[in-house]
Amino acid sequence: MISLVSLIILLGVLIFVHEFGHFIMARRFGVGILKFSLGFGPPLFSKRIGETEYLISLIPLGGYVKLLGESPEEELTPEEAERSFLKQTAWKKIGIVAAGPIFNFLLAILIFTVVFIYGLPVLKAKVGSVQPDSAAYKAGLLSGDEILSIDNSLIKQWQDIAERISKSKGYTVLIKIKRRSQIFEVEVKPEPHTGKNIFGETITTYKIGITPANEYFVERLNPFSSLVTAIERTWQISQLTILSVIKIIKGTLSPRTLGGPIMIAQMAGTQLREGITPFILFMAVLSINLGVLNLLPIPVLDGGHLLFYFIELVFRREINIKWREKAQQVGFVLLILLMLFVLWMDVEKLDLQLLKKFEKVINR
């Protein structure tokens, strides 16, 4: 039950923010708005305010904003024609369409900023154990040592250690250590290790053979640092999302890694059980994913519409409506196929999980 509730909250917020971006920009440019719907299909609730009908619909897997004059077939009065979407300049149409994904990025930045100000628990830069015969062991590092700096770069948390060692490319680094009341420096030569990255690719990284002590502190940033870090984090996740899409297209990454509503519900439920902070951080990541995927140049998605309007901007004329309709039909079919595929993957993973649980019960 908690997974279903968390999914509804999660999708409700993300869809509202995305569609509100389209809505507020259309309102800003004076374009008529006929409908604002959260969800698709039959309406569960509707209320008309002015010319706009606000809806909550049955299927909570998306939403839409219906603008005045979106379709060339609409019969409009001269006054309505001036407020219609298709009569706007290419730049205004681009602004209205792009506002949806942009608002998803802004939501992520807002969430990250608030969370960074509130504070997050992070691992201390303190050694928990030293692997035998490792570079750290040979240099004399011991359990309980606190790492203060590497090559004169200040170390604040455990993640800083990994980043500095990785950047060393195997060259000897100078590590400043605090051991009880003593502070001294040692030279350590990182050693290459072969492993897998998040995409399952074999890579070589550099390590010195230490693991962290299970000690944390709450790191809080001031508002300006939080905003800057939030923007950086949003950019990093956006890059990772784009890279994942490219690797799936190239065949480097299996499309079976894609997740649909069932997997999102499970993950959302898990995050919510862990606390409100993990849940809203998960929401921020999904909001970035939604923003990036909506910008893909596929007809039906915002990115496909943007492609048409940028072409219109360059050639100073609209694309033939029949070509655009055919492209949107193809894009719609591709989108449906993709949704069916990820849903099938979800069901397959769910069956596997149920099978494993059944085997555990049988083996008891």
Secondary structure, 3 states (H helix, E strand, C coil): CHHHHHHHHHHHHHHHHHHHHHHHHHHHCCCCEEEEEEEEEEEEEEEEECCEEEEEEEEEEEEEEEECCCCCCCCCCHHHHHCCCCCCCHHHHHHHHHHHHHHHHHHHHHHHHHHHHHCEEEECCEEEEECCCCHHHHHCCCCCCEEEEECCEECCCHHHHHHHHHHCCCCCEEEEEEECCEEEEEEECCEEEEEECCCCCEEEEEECCEEECCCEEEECCCHHHHHHHHHHHHHHHHHHHHHHHHHHHHCCCCHHHCCCHHHHHHHHHHHHHHCHHHHHHHHHHHHHHHHHHHCCCCCCCHHHHHHHHHHHHHHCCCCCHHHHHHHHHHHHHHHHHHHHHHHHHHHHHHHHHHHHHHHHHHHC
